[in-house]
Amino acid sequence: MFPKSIKTMRQLGMFYEAHNNTFKAQELYLEILEGTPEDSATMKRLISLYKNNDMVSDAIAMLNKYL
């Protein structure tokens, strides 16, 4: 429907998270950030995903990048 809509892609990532498909969500968030690194909402989703899945070092690295 909206293949290049960042908001739609982010919502798809949240769908993956809700269905415990962490890898697909992470892959999608990283793809979004590759094209739009200034997208703070996606960055926050990725940090949250890392934190909620005990990927602490990845969460810290992303937080340092975000701040």
N, C-alpha and C positions, 0 to 999 in steps of 0.2 A: 504494500500500500504506500508507505513512505520510506523507501529503502535508505535514503540518506538523511532522514530526520534524526537529529541527535536525541531529541526527547523520546521519540519512538524507540530508538535503539536502546536508550537507557532503561525504558520501561520493560523492554524485552529482557534485559539483563536482570532486572528486579524479578521478573517472572521466573527466570532460571534460578535465581537465589531461592525464591519461595518453593521451588520444586527440588531443592537440594542438588542442583547442578552447578556447583561452584566453579568447575573448570570452564564451562561455557560462559558463565557470567563474567568471570575474570577475563577470558579471551575477548569478549565483546567490549568490556570497559576499556581494556588496553587498546583495542582497535579505535575506539572513539577518541581516546586521549592521544593516539598517534596523529590523528588528523586535526584535533583541536585541543592542544595541551593546556589551554587556559580554561577549559570547562571544569569549573570548580565543583559542580553538582556531581559529575561523573567521578571526579577525583575523590570526593567524600564517600560515594557509594563503594568505590574500590577499597578505600581505607577501612570502611565498615566491614566489607566482605572479609578482608584479611584479619581484622580484629576478631570477628565472630567465628573464624575458623582456625584460631590459634596460630596464625601466621604473623607473629608479633614482629619479627625482624622486617618483613615486607611492609607491614603497617607503619612502622617507624620510618622506614626509607621513604615511603610515600608522603608521610606527614612532613618530613624534612623538606621534601620537594614542594609540597603544598605551601608551607610557611615560607 
